[in-house]
């Protein structure tokens, strides 16, 4: 429904042994990742220099700019999960994630 084709693998398949950031870095190395996308709240505890030293590009997700959609109980609530989007917009949910960007870029 959302058009996501990314393969998800259970982290236990990589037998990582570290804790917290070390575990993330170990998992990234074992799966051959070159970058890591993190949510903005993690800025409070992620040490960017450890990622750089490991050769992993650390990128931060920006959740701003997404269009609002009709929710059953106004006003619009921003702090929700993708489930809220799915329940309120159905098959149009993928447009709210990706499609609107194309519309903005081509106007």
C-alpha positions in Angstrom: 0.0 0.0 0.0 2.8 2.4 0.8 5.0 1.3 -2.1 7.9 0.3 0.2 10.1 -2.3 -1.4 13.0 -2.3 1.1 13.9 -5.7 2.5 13.7 -5.8 6.3 16.0 -8.2 8.1 15.8 -9.1 11.8 18.9 -7.6 13.5 19.4 -11.0 15.3 20.5 -12.4 12.0 23.7 -10.4 12.3 24.7 -11.6 15.8 25.7 -8.1 17.0 27.1 -8.0 20.5 27.5 -4.3 21.3 25.2 -2.1 23.2 23.5 1.2 22.1 25.6 3.1 19.6 28.2 0.3 19.3 25.4 -2.1 18.4 24.0 0.2 15.8 27.5 0.7 14.3 28.2 -3.0 14.4 24.9 -3.8 12.6 25.6 -1.1 10.0 29.1 -2.5 9.3 27.8 -6.1 9.1 25.1 -5.3 6.5 27.5 -3.1 4.5 25.8 0.2 5.1 27.5 3.5 4.3 24.9 5.8 5.8 22.4 5.9 8.7 19.2 7.9 8.8 18.2 8.8 12.4 15.3 10.7 13.9 15.9 14.2 15.3 15.4 13.2 18.9 18.5 11.0 18.8 20.7 14.1 18.5 20.6 14.2 22.3 22.5 10.9 22.6 24.2 10.0 19.3 27.9 10.8 19.1 28.4 11.9 15.5 32.2 11.5 15.7 31.8 7.8 16.3 29.9 7.4 13.1 32.4 9.4 11.2 35.3 7.4 12.6 33.5 4.3 11.4 33.1 5.6 7.9 29.3 5.8 8.3 27.5 8.9 7.1 25.0 10.1 9.8 22.0 11.8 8.4 19.1 13.4 10.3 15.4 13.0 9.3 13.5 16.2 9.0 9.8 15.7 9.6 8.8 19.2 8.8 6.9 20.3 5.7 4.6 17.3 5.3 1.1 18.2 4.2 -1.7 17.9 6.7 -4.5 15.4 5.9 -8.1 15.1 7.3 -8.2 13.5 10.7 -11.4 12.5 12.4 -10.9 14.9 15.4 -9.4 18.3 14.6 -7.2 20.1 15.1 -4.5 18.3 13.2 -2.2 16.2 15.4 1.4 16.1 14.1 2.9 13.7 16.7 1.4 10.4 15.3 2.6 7.3 13.6 2.2 6.1 10.0 -0.8 4.1 11.2 -2.7 7.4 11.7 -2.0 8.3 8.1 -3.1 4.9 6.8 -6.3 4.9 8.8 -7.3 8.4 7.7 -6.1 8.4 4.0 -6.2 4.7 3.0 -4.7 4.1 -0.4 -3.7 7.8 -0.7 -1.2 7.5 2.1 1.8 7.0 -0.2 1.1 10.4 -1.7 1.4 12.1 1.7 4.8 10.4 2.1 6.3 10.7 -1.3 4.0 12.1 -4.0 3.6 15.7 -2.6 7.3 16.2 -2.9 7.2 15.6 -6.7 4.3 18.1 -6.9 6.3 20.7 -5.0 9.4 20.2 -7.0 7.7 20.4 -10.4 5.6 23.6 -9.8 
